[in-house]
């Protein structure tokens, strides 16, 4: 459920993505991840947020949670099997 402050302030998923990118640039990764997760909640309402999904996975990897990023990419590929989702999944799999 999206918080009421986001509705009142008319915060969009793209706003959250931009804020998360700024936070990432300042190495405030946990806060950036939180903003991405809020943006994904908003994106679920309007079917947007593809950039947020990629940023979410990148932040998970940077925070040492690569397994969660891999599960997310796999779920995306399983739902929408496409060469681009496969490419993103392959990028998260460590080489042998």
N, C-alpha and C positions, 0 to 999 in steps of 0.2 A: 504494500500500500504506500502510495506516495504521500509524503508528509504534507500537511496543510500549508506550511510556510512556502513550499514550492509552488503550490497552486495560487496562493495569494500574491506572491512575488512574480508570478508568471515566468518561472525558471524553466528553461527548456533543456532537453537532453544535449543539444549542441552547446548551450551555455556551460553545462557541467563538463563537457568534453574540453572546452577551451580552458576552463579553470583548472582541470586536472593536468592539462599540458603545461600550464604555467607552474603549477606545484611540482610537477615532475622535473622541470627545468631547474627548479630551486632545490632539488633533491629532498623534497618533502613527500616521499613515496607513500607512506601510510595514509596521509591526508588525501593525496591524489587518488589512491585506490578507493577511499570512501566516497569521493566526489564521483568517480566513475560508476560506482555501484548505485549511487542515487540517480545518475543519468540513465543507467540501464533500466531502473524502475520506471522512469519517465518514458523511456523509449519503448517499453512494452505496451504503453498506451497508444502510441502513435506509429508503431511499427518502423521506427527509425533506430539509429544507434549502431550501425555496422562499424564505424570508426571506434566507438566506445568498446565494442567487443575486442577489437585488436589491441587497443590501449590497455584494457583490463588484463588480457593475457600477458602483455609485455610487462606490466607492473607486477603481476604475480611471479613471473620469472625473476625479476629484479629483487623481489622480496623473499626469494628462496622457496617459492611455492610452485615450482615448475610442474609438479604432478597435477595440481588443480588446473593450470593452464592447458595441459595436455588433455585432460578430461573435457574441458570446455571446447577445445578445438575438435575433439572427436565427436562430441554431441552435435556440434554445428555441422560437421561433415556428414554424420549419420542422418541428420534431418534434411540437409540440402547438399547431396553429393554433387560436387562441381569441382572443376580443376582448380579454382581459386581457393575453395575451402580445403582441398587436398594439399595445396601448396602451403597454406598456413599451418596445417596439421603437420606436414613433413618438416617444417622449420622448427617445430617444437620437440621433435623426436631426436634424442641424442644418437650420434653415430656410434656404431659398435666398435 
